[in-house]
């Protein structure tokens, strides 16, 4: 993933369809790294000292800008 890529978000949760229907596209305007706490019912205490930063994309959507983990995005191939 790089600046200028068109992207759309993945759906989180337990489903076989990963892309949100009708999901709008965004444009990556920057890349950064941030720590993310991925909590579950069994793992609900965060030790920030043990968490490693993950790559995030700064994305412009039609309603603003958001920083989102790269693992939650899909690069859209405009040739399709």
Rosetta blueprint (number, residue, H / E / L):
1 X L
2 X L
3 X L
4 X L
5 X L
6 X E
7 X E
8 X E
9 X E
10 X E
11 X L
12 X L
13 X L
14 X L
15 X L
16 X L
17 X L
18 X L
19 X E
20 X L
21 X L
22 X L
23 X L
24 X L
25 X L
26 X E
27 X E
28 X E
29 X E
30 X E
31 X E
32 X E
33 X E
34 X E
35 X L
36 X L
37 X L
38 X L
39 X L
40 X L
41 X L
42 X L
43 X L
44 X L
45 X L
46 X L
47 X L
48 X L
49 X L
50 X L
51 X L
52 X L
53 X L
54 X E
55 X E
56 X E
57 X E
58 X E
59 X E
60 X E
61 X E
62 X L
63 X L
64 X E
65 X E
66 X E
67 X E
68 X E
69 X E
70 X H
71 X H
72 X H
73 X E
74 X E
75 X E
76 X L
77 X L
78 X L
79 X L
80 X L
